[in-house]
Amino acid sequence: MTLTSLHDDTRRSFASDNYAGIHPDVLAALATANGGHQPPYGADDYTRRLGDVVRDHFGDTAEVYPLFNGTGANVVALSAVLPRWGAVVAPLSAHINTSEGAAPERLSGIKVIGVDTDDGKVTPAQIEMEALALGDEQLAQPLAMSITQVTELGTLYTAVQIAELCETAHRLGMAVHVDGSRLWNAAAALRQPFREFLTDVGVDIVSLGGTKNGTLAAEAVVVINPERAPGVGFLRKSTTQLSSKMRFTSAQLLALFDDDLGIRNATHSNAMATRLRTALEKGIDDGALPGLSLTQKTESNTVFARLPIEIADRIRETVHFYDWDRSAGEVRWMTAWDTTVDDVDRFVEAIRWGFAQR
């Protein structure tokens, strides 16, 4: 029996960059890696090559551990930098706090201390405040800080802001973790290499995302400072994230680094979000979208908006997207590496149509 497509290949969603497929160059890399036999569990040529490439991008001491998904990367990374009594300080909106099924708590006993933010970004003052718990045996000890780059609200930390956070955290004895599920989008928006806004400013460990930027189940933990993150290999195995045929994960990540594919993909998805926002701002100005407001900066591939719920539901009959906070009428619109100009323009027309039906 021949497997045929079970979906409409022309349909585009603005719900998440997870909806996009695998980039053709990544598929080609998988096909190449599929030839012949290679040793399992990371002893293959592709994983060794990935180690060299990661050191080129993150520094000479960097170590890379490919694994399957972002939740696994975050659990492995945080487990490596925290003792059993440790806690991690993160924004309330952080993925480790809202969307990972309590995996850090369930698998590693890590308490997540959430701090409230307007834009998804923690401040040095908030880290200082949570550090007041240090030394109190009645309290979980905040011994790590986790920031998300790009944040869950689509905003960006500058290199200077990350440097200030790292200085504060390290002074207080905390390790610094970056959840980089959309790290390529951050690098494209900042127009800086990973090293400049991660390694050079003091980040200890990174969850490097690939899935949202054109790969299939290809993520990694990058240890920038091995002294702060011992035993990552053992933790990867004990949390079920060690792949026997690791060459296929490593080959995909190599494809993103090759010829700047990851940056090119992210630059495109960011540009499509900017195009969407610009069109919406025009619609607000010309009165075609009464009651629509934009609630966050568009610094990457995400547009957050507030509009009447009934209109959002009407638009969703044509193009799928998620509510962010339904009680407030806030939605999230995301673009991906394969979003086209026509996709954006048709979506804008659908939004205008939804408002016109009032």
C-alpha positions in Angstrom: 0.0 0.0 0.0 1.3 3.5 -0.9 1.0 6.1 1.8 -0.7 9.2 0.5 -0.9 12.6 2.1 -3.6 12.8 4.7 -3.7 16.6 4.8 -4.0 19.7 2.5 -0.4 20.6 1.7 -1.5 24.2 0.8 -3.1 24.9 4.2 -1.1 27.2 6.5 -1.6 27.8 10.2 -0.6 30.7 12.4 -0.9 28.7 15.6 2.7 27.7 16.1 6.0 27.1 14.2 5.6 23.5 15.3 3.1 23.1 12.6 5.7 23.5 9.8 7.3 20.5 8.3 10.9 19.6 7.8 13.1 21.9 5.7 14.1 20.2 2.4 17.8 20.6 3.2 17.3 18.9 6.5 15.4 16.0 4.8 18.3 15.7 2.4 20.7 15.6 5.3 18.7 12.8 6.8 18.8 10.9 3.5 22.6 11.3 3.4 23.0 10.1 6.9 20.9 7.0 6.1 23.6 5.4 4.0 25.6 2.5 5.4 26.3 1.7 9.1 27.5 4.0 11.8 28.2 3.3 15.5 25.3 4.1 17.8 24.8 6.3 20.9 26.8 9.3 19.6 30.0 7.5 18.4 29.1 8.3 14.8 30.8 10.7 12.4 27.9 13.1 12.4 27.8 13.6 16.1 31.6 14.0 16.3 31.4 16.7 13.5 28.5 18.4 15.4 30.8 18.7 18.4 33.4 20.5 16.3 30.8 22.9 14.8 29.3 23.6 18.2 32.7 24.5 19.6 33.1 26.9 16.6 29.9 28.7 17.5 29.9 28.5 21.3 33.5 28.4 22.3 36.4 25.9 22.8 35.0 24.4 26.0 31.5 23.8 24.7 30.0 20.3 24.8 26.9 19.2 22.8 24.4 16.4 23.7 21.8 15.8 21.0 18.4 14.6 22.2 14.8 14.4 21.1 12.8 17.3 22.4 12.8 20.6 24.2 11.3 19.4 27.4 14.0 16.7 27.6 16.7 19.3 27.0 15.4 21.6 29.7 15.1 18.7 32.2 18.6 17.4 31.5 20.2 20.9 31.6 18.5 22.0 34.8 19.2 18.6 36.5 22.9 19.0 35.6 23.3 22.4 37.3 21.1 21.9 40.4 21.4 19.7 43.5 18.4 17.8 44.8 17.5 20.7 47.1 17.8 23.3 44.3 15.2 25.5 42.7 15.3 27.4 39.4 14.0 31.0 39.1 12.2 31.7 35.9 9.4 33.9 34.5 5.8 32.7 35.3 5.3 32.5 31.5 8.4 30.2 31.0 7.8 26.9 29.2 9.3 24.9 32.1 6.6 26.4 34.3 3.5 26.4 32.1 3.8 23.8 29.3 6.0 20.8 30.3 3.7 18.8 32.5 5.7 19.5 35.6 8.5 17.5 34.0 11.3 19.3 36.0 9.4 18.6 39.2 8.4 15.0 38.4 11.6 13.8 36.9 14.2 15.7 38.9 12.5 17.1 41.9 13.3 20.7 40.8 11.0 23.4 42.1 10.3 26.2 39.6 10.1 29.6 41.3 8.0 31.8 38.9 8.4 35.5 38.9 5.8 37.8 37.3 6.8 39.8 34.2 5.0 42.0 31.7 7.1 41.0 28.8 8.5 37.5 29.7 11.8 38.9 30.8 13.2 38.6 34.3 15.3 41.4 35.8 18.4 41.4 38.1 16.3 42.9 40.9 13.9 39.9 40.7 16.8 37.5 40.9 18.2 39.4 43.9 14.8 39.2 45.6 14.4 35.4 45.2 18.0 35.0 46.4 16.8 36.1 49.9 15.8 32.5 50.4 19.4 31.3 50.1 20.5 29.6 53.4 17.0 29.1 54.7 16.5 25.3 55.1 12.8 25.7 55.1 12.9 26.8 51.5 13.9 25.3 48.2 17.2 26.9 47.3 17.3 29.1 44.2 20.5 27.9 42.7 19.8 28.4 39.0 18.2 31.0 36.8 16.4 30.1 33.5 15.6 32.6 30.8 14.0 31.9 27.5 15.5 33.4 24.3 13.2 34.2 22.5 10.8 34.6 25.4 7.3 33.0 25.4 5.9 36.4 24.7 8.1 36.8 21.6 10.4 39.4 23.2 14.2 39.4 23.2 17.0 39.9 25.8 19.9 41.9 24.5 23.4 40.7 25.1 23.8 43.5 27.7 20.7 42.4 29.6 21.9 38.8 29.6 25.3 39.9 30.8 23.7 41.8 33.7 21.6 38.8 34.7 24.6 36.4 34.5 26.6 38.7 36.7 23.8 38.9 39.3 23.2 35.1 39.2 26.8 34.1 39.4 27.5 36.6 42.3 24.6 34.9 44.2 25.9 31.4 43.4 23.3 30.6 40.7 24.0 28.8 37.4 22.4 30.3 34.3 20.4 28.3 31.8 18.9 29.5 28.6 15.9 27.8 27.1 16.7 28.3 23.4 13.8 26.7 21.7 13.8 29.6 19.3 17.4 30.6 19.7 18.0 30.9 15.9 15.2 33.5 15.8 17.0 35.4 18.5 20.3 35.3 16.7 18.7 36.4 13.5 16.9 39.3 15.2 19.9 40.4 17.2 22.2 39.9 14.2 24.7 38.4 16.5 26.3 34.9 16.6 25.4 32.7 19.5 28.8 33.2 21.1 28.2 37.0 21.6 24.9 36.8 23.5 25.5 33.5 25.3 29.1 32.5 25.8 30.7 35.9 26.0 28.2 37.2 28.6 28.4 34.3 31.0 25.7 31.7 30.2 26.5 28.3 31.6 24.2 25.9 29.7 21.7 26.1 26.8 18.8 24.1 25.4 19.4 24.5 21.7 16.2 24.1 19.7 15.9 22.8 16.2 12.4 21.5 15.8 10.7 24.9 15.5 13.2 25.9 12.8 12.9 23.1 10.3 14.1 19.8 11.9 12.3 16.7 13.2 12.8 15.8 16.9 16.3 17.3 16.9 17.3 19.4 20.0 20.4 19.5 22.1 21.9 20.5 25.4 25.0 22.7 24.9 27.2 22.9 27.9 29.2 26.1 27.7 30.7 25.9 31.2 31.4 22.2 32.0 32.4 23.0 35.5 28.8 24.0 36.4 27.2 21.1 34.6 28.7 17.7 35.4 27.2 14.4 34.4 25.1 15.5 31.5 25.7 12.3 29.5 24.4 10.2 32.5 21.4 12.5 32.9 20.5 12.3 29.3 20.4 8.5 29.5 18.5 8.3 32.8 15.8 10.7 31.5 15.3 8.6 28.4 16.8 11.1 26.0 19.8 9.1 24.7 19.2 8.1 21.1 20.7 4.9 19.7 20.7 6.2 16.1 22.0 9.6 17.1 23.5 10.3 13.7 20.0 11.3 12.4 19.6 13.9 15.1 23.1 15.3 14.7 22.8 15.4 10.9 19.7 17.6 11.2 21.4 20.0 13.5 24.5 20.1 11.3 22.2 21.0 8.4 21.0 24.1 10.3 24.6 25.2 10.9 25.6 24.5 7.3 25.6 27.5 5.1 23.6 29.4 7.8 20.4 27.6 7.1 19.2 28.0 10.6 19.7 31.7 10.5 18.2 32.0 7.0 15.1 30.1 8.2 14.7 32.2 11.3 15.3 35.5 9.4 12.5 34.6 7.1 10.0 33.7 9.8 10.9 36.9 11.7 10.3 38.9 8.6 6.9 37.3 8.0 5.8 38.2 11.5 7.0 41.8 10.9 5.0 41.8 7.6 1.9 40.6 9.5 2.3 43.2 12.3 2.8 46.1 9.8 -0.4 45.1 7.9 -2.3 44.9 11.2 -1.1 48.3 12.3 -2.3 49.7 8.9 -5.7 48.1 9.5 -5.9 49.7 13.0 -4.9 53.1 11.6 -7.5 53.0 8.7 -10.3 51.8 11.0 -10.8 48.4 9.4 -9.9 46.6 12.7 -11.8 48.3 15.5 -11.1 46.8 18.8 -7.8 45.1 17.7 -4.7 46.0 19.7 -1.2 44.6 19.7 -0.1 43.6 23.2 3.6 42.8 22.9 6.5 43.9 20.8 7.1 41.8 17.7 10.8 41.1 18.0 10.9 37.6 16.4 8.3 35.4 14.7 5.3 36.1 17.0 2.5 38.7 17.1 0.3 39.0 20.2 -3.0 40.7 19.8 -6.2 41.4 21.7 -9.6 41.4 19.9 -13.2 40.5 20.6 -13.5 36.7 21.2 -16.4 36.3 18.8 -14.3 37.8 16.0 -11.3 35.6 16.8 -13.5 32.6 16.7 -14.9 33.7 13.3 -11.4 34.2 11.9 -10.3 30.8 13.3 -12.9 29.1 11.1 -10.6 29.9 8.2 -7.1 30.0 9.7 -6.1 28.1 12.9 -4.4 29.9 15.8 -4.4 29.7 19.5 -5.9 31.8 22.3 -3.2 33.0 24.7 -5.5 34.4 27.3 -9.1 33.8 26.3 -10.5 35.7 29.3 -8.7 38.8 28.1 -9.3 38.1 24.4 -5.6 37.8 23.7 -4.3 35.6 20.9 -0.9 34.5 19.6 -0.1 34.5 15.9 3.1 32.8 14.8 5.0 32.5 11.6 7.4 29.7 10.5 10.3 29.1 8.2 7.8 28.1 5.4 5.3 30.9 5.9 5.1 32.8 2.6 4.2 36.4 1.7 1.0 35.1 0.2 0.2 33.2 3.4 0.5 36.4 5.5 -1.5 38.5 3.0 -4.3 36.0 2.9 -4.3 35.8 6.7 -4.6 39.6 6.9 -7.5 39.5 4.5 -9.2 36.8 6.7 -8.7 39.0 9.8 -10.2 42.0 7.9 -13.1 39.8 6.8 -13.7 38.7 10.4 -14.0 42.3 11.5 -16.2 43.2 8.6 -18.8 40.6 9.6 -19.7 42.4 12.9 
